[in-house]
Amino acid sequence: MDDTRIKHLEFIQAAISRMNTNSFHLKEWSIAVYAALLALYAGSGGNKVFLFIAVAPAMMFWFLDAYYLQQERKFRGIYNDVAGLTNESERIEIRAFEMPIQKYEGGKYSYSSVFWSQTICPLYIFMIMLAVSGGILL
């Protein structure tokens, strides 16, 4: 592998790391906001409004998290193509230092695929179901 390709892979890896870090921070913030709303519910003497309000930030963070995970998957696709890790028939031709994420669409790169993925769906579904069921049952 030549120096240009190695440097290109380093740039792509840096982008992947940024997307991964953003996704992680979104999970941190979503849990912090959710916990704060649950604390407000407990401190207000059981005002159910706080439980239902907790659904909105959970949904917002879910959409944002899915966006960053989608971007990360696209950059992983670029990385695999530049490194020559994909099948020749599936490989997208990429010039030096090019990062054409717009070429990675559909399938595992689609937003809906990422939105319902195993890495984020269970967390946000649990948060939403807990708030809604708590608001209905309590």
Secondary structure, 3 states (H helix, E strand, C coil): CCHHHHHHHHHHHHHHHHHHHHHHHHHHHHHHHHHHHHHHHHHCCCCCHHHHHCHHHHHHHHHHHHHHHHHHHHHHHHHHHHHCCCCCCCCCCCCCCCCCHHHCCCHHHCHHHHHCCCCCHHHHHHHHHHHHHHHHHC
